[in-house]
Amino acid sequence: MADDSTNGRLDDSVLKHSLDQSPDGLLICESDGRIVYANAALCNMLGYSVSELLDEPVERLVPHESRSEHARRRGFYIEAPKD
């Protein structure tokens, strides 16, 4: 499914379609924790619309008492990612 014009990389529309169709809840965040993508499966699981999640901090989905710790750990991971 590679497209020669993208040097062997999948076309963005193919990737987005695959993510959209996944039965698993998926989200993508920027390094600052801001949600930039959420698929329908995730929204159905959590009871949010896509528009309610986009540009929100991922910590919105973390229990209130754990939000600051999650943000702190996310920061550590961004500085030194591990497999």
C-alpha positions, -999 to 999 in steps of 0.1 A, spaced: 0 0 0 30 23 -3 27 53 -26 58 61 -46 53 98 -42 58 95 -4 90 75 -6 74 43 6 54 58 34 17 53 36 -5 82 24 -19 102 53 -55 95 42 -49 57 43 -34 60 78 -63 82 90 -89 58 75 -72 28 93 -72 47 126 -108 58 121 -119 22 114 -102 6 143 -125 -11 168 -100 -1 195 -101 34 211 -71 54 199 -58 89 206 -28 109 195 -13 136 216 14 162 210 44 163 233 26 189 255 -2 164 262 -27 182 239 -51 157 222 -49 161 184 -67 129 173 -94 107 188 -112 80 169 -149 71 172 -143 40 192 -125 60 220 -153 86 220 -179 58 223 -160 42 252 -156 74 271 -188 92 262 -172 123 246 -175 137 211 -143 143 191 -148 180 194 -149 178 232 -115 160 232 -95 179 205 -71 204 219 -78 193 255 -50 180 277 -48 142 279 -50 145 316 -87 153 312 -91 115 308 -71 107 339 -87 106 373 -85 140 390 -63 128 418 -37 114 394 -36 143 368 -6 161 381 14 129 385 5 119 350 16 152 336 49 150 355 56 114 342 46 125 306 72 152 309 99 127 319 90 104 290 92 133 265 126 142 278 139 106 277 116 81 259 120 45 266 109 14 247 
